[in-house]
Amino acid sequence: MKLLITMLAATQFVANIAQAETTILFDAEEQCRSIETTEGIRYIPPCALPDTEFTFSFSDANDISTQTPALAVTFQCESIRPLSFSYQLSEENHVIMNGELAGSKDIEQAKSTFSVDKLSTDYTFKLTEINGAVGFQAIKPNCKFIVETAGNVSVETVENMDVITLTELTKLNIAIWDTTTRALAEKNTRFFKYELNNSKFWLATIDDILVTKSHVIQETLNSAIEQINTAWEACGSRYCYYTPAKEIETLQSSSEQAVTNIQEVLNNKLEAYDFGNEELTTEITAWLQLRTLIIEKLAPLENDDN
């Protein structure tokens, strides 16, 4: 299989899928001012936001059933104050994901990976905003935002998560589901904006105390925070109208669906287990407890349907 990559305002090329291709979207050395300090060169604001879009697609010329086409993005960077990029991933000019990636010297914390489920489709990755590149800031050398495409990138999925990580993801989705439900209960009143503000602070608190190496969990939280912020900013001085409510309804629905999908994964994991003849291990017990948590959460919805 071949990987087709197109850089806007750059050359077009074809690369063998087995070889990862990398492109630097941001380099502090190129996009920020440099100064000499007692500790060496440092880069300071203003820093220019790259206007380059990274567009890529995977050909379906050969069977890829054993490979996972993916895009990996890395922002390995050390700075005196937090520095991050907001980004946008689009499919055929339709935005399918918004998120934020903070710079880190730890490669695992600095990396996010997105699996691609459609072949022969144009995907576009774009940096939309640089956060933290103002005021008092000093960035160490080798601060770069890199995109990498490959056909066999290791992608974190719900199916391959361990029980602790999947439990954290489940509880996060339930928290998002609950806070959006509380907000929507007031969507036709002047208290809707107040509830959105509560949701913002609630998820920001989770973000402050969350310690995880899971890219899926961090991206789920970042995306929820951004959607709630978007809804809140779309409100008027006192009232919120159709657009904010629609944004929150979408977030509520996606978190509910995520919990349902996790239940299906658990059902598949436990289906092959012979409870009559096999010993109940600690891991299986943990899977069962997680499934019970989900069943109890979904039970009121099933009763409402009846």
N, C-alpha and C positions, 0 to 999 in steps of 0.2 A: 504494500500500500504506500502511496505517496502522500505527503503533507504539503498542501498549497498554502503559502503565507503571502499576504500582500501588505506592504507598509504604504500608507498614503503619503504622497510627496516623496516616495522613495522607489527603489527598484522592486520588481516582482521576481520571485524566485521559487523554485521547487526543491524540496529537500527530502531525503530519505527519512521515513518515519522512525527508523531505529535510532537516528541521531537527533538528540534534542537541539533545537534551534533557539537561541536567546537573542533578545533585543533589549537595549537599555532605553527606557522611556524618560528616566530622570537621572541626572548625575549632578550632585551639588557643585562639583568642580566646574561644570559647564553652565549651570543655571542660577548660581548664587555668586555673590561677591566674595572674594578671598582676602584675608588679612593675615599678617604674621603676628603670632603671639609668643609668649615665653614658652608655651608648650607645643609650638609648631604652627602649621597652617590651619586656620579655621575658616569655615564658610558662613557668611552672615546674610540676612535679608538686605535688599529684596531678592527673592528667588522667583524665577519665571516659571509659570505653569506650562508644561509641554503641550503643544497643540496637535501633537501627532496621535492619530488613532491607529490601533493595531488590529487589523482585520485578518481573520484566518478561517480556513475551512479544511475538512478532512474528506478526501476522496473515498468513495466506496468501491474502488476498483478491485480490491481483494478482500477476502474474509478477514474480519478483525474480531472474531468472537472471543479470542483469547487476549485481546488488548483493550485498553480503556483510553480512547482519545481524550486529551485533557489540556487545559491551560493552567500553568502554575505561575503565580506572581510572587515576587520577593522584594521586600523593602528592608534590606539590612542597613541599619543606620544608627549612629550614636550622636546625640545632640544634648545640649545642656537643658533644654526644655522639650516636652513632648512634640513630636513632629509626625504628621500622618497625611495620607492622601485619601480623598473620597474618589470612588471609581464607579464606573457604569459598564455593565456587560449587556450587549444587545444581540438579538438574533433577527437577521433580515430587517434591520432598522427599527425593531421593536424592543424597547428596554425590558429585559427580563430580570435584572438584578441591579440594585444599588447597594453599595457597602463602603466600608472604610478600613484601611489597613495602616496600623501604626508602625513606625520604624522601630527596630529592635536590633541589638547586637546578637541576640540569640536567633539562629537561623530558623529554628522550629517556630518561634513566636512571630518571626518576620515573614512567614510564608503562608499563602492560601492557594488551594487547588480547586479548580472547577472541572467537573466531568462534562463531557459533551455527548449528548444523546442523539443528535441528528447529524448525519453525514451529508456531504455536498450542500451544506448550508453555510452561509457567511455569518460568522460571529465577529463582533467588534468590541474590543476592550479599550476604554478611554479613561484617563485621569481627568476628573472634573473640578477638583479643588485641592489646593495644598493648605493644610491646617497647621498653624504653629510657626510659620515662616514670617513672623512680624515681630517688631519690638526687640527685646533682649533675647537673642538667640545665637548660638554658636554650634556649628555642625562639624564633626570630625571628617577627615578625608575618607574616601571610598564609601560615601553615602549614595547608594544607587537603588532605583526602582527598576526591576528587571522582569520581563515577561518571557516565559519559556513554553514552548509547545513540544509535545511528544506523544507517541502513541501508546506508551506503556508506563505512564506516570502512576505512582501509587496514590489512589484516591480514597479518602475516608468516606465511608458510607454508613448508613444505619445498619446494614447487614453485617458489616465487619467490626462494629464497635464492641468493646467489652461491656460487661453489665454495668460497671460504675459510670462509664461515659454515657451509655444509653439512658441510664436512670437520670443523670444530670440533664440531658437533652429533653427527656420527657417532662421533668419538673419545670424546666424553663418554658416549654411550649404551653404547659398548663398555666403557668404564671401569666404569660402573654394573653392566653385565652381568657383568664379570669379578669384581668385588668381592662381588656377591651370590652368584655361583657358588661362590666360595671359602668364604663363610659357610655356605651350604647344605650343603657337603660335611661340615660338622661339626654339622649340626642335631640329630643324635641323641646328641651327646656334650656333656660339660661345657665344651667349647671353643667352642661356638656363640656364647655371649655375648661371649667374647673376640674372636671374629672380627667380630661386629657392632660392637664397640668400634673395631676396626681400620678397618672400613668408614666409621664416623663420622669418624674423624680423616683418612682418605684423601680423602673427599669435601670435608671442611672445608678441607683444604689446596688442593684444586682451586679451591674458592670464593675462597680468599684470593689466588690468583695469576691467576685468570681475568679477562681484560679483554675484554669484549664488549659490543656495543650490541644484541645479539639478545635480544629478550624471550623467545623460545622456548627458547634455550639456558639463560638464567638461571632460567626457570620450571622447566625439566626438572631442573636441578641442585637448586633449592630444594625441589622436590617429593620428590626422591630422599632428600635429607638428612632431611626431615621424616618420611618413611616409615621410614627406618632408626632414627631417634630414637624413633619410636612403638614399633617392634619391641623395641628395647633396653629401653625403659622398662617394657614389658609382661613382661619377664623377671623371674624370681625373684632371690633373692640370689646364687644360683650357677647355676641351670639355666633354660633357656628351653623353653617347651612349645609347644602347637599354634598359638596366636594369633601369636606373633612369627614362627614359621616361615612361616605362611600369608602374612603381610605381606611378607616377603622374597621368597617365591615369586612373588607378584603383581608386585613391582618387577622381578624378574629377567625375568619373562615380557614385561612391557611394554617393557623396554629391548631385548630380543631382537626383539620385533615392530617396534619403531621402526627398528632397523637393517635389517630386511627391507623395510620400507616405503620407506626411503631407496634401497635397491637398485632397487626398482620404479620410483621416480622417475628414477633415473639411466638405467635401461633405456629409459624413454620418451624421455628427452632425447637419447640416443645413437641411437635407432632411426631417426630422420630424417636422420642424418648419413651422407653417401655417402663411406665411407672409401676407395673406389677412385678417386674423381675429385676429391675436395675436399682442400685442404691441411690437414694436421694442425696446428691452431693450439695455442697455449699453453693456452687455456681447455679445449679438447677433451682435450688431454693430461692436464690436471688432473682432469677428470671421469673419464677412463679409470683414472687412478691410484687415485682414490677408490673406484671400483667394484671394482678389484682387491683393495683393502684389505678391502672387505666380503665379497667372494667367498671370500677366504682365511679370514676369520673364520667364515663360515657353512659352509665345506667340511667340517669335522669333524662337524657336525650331520647333514649329508646322508649322510656315510659311515656314521654310526651308524644312520640310518634303513634303510640298505641292509644 
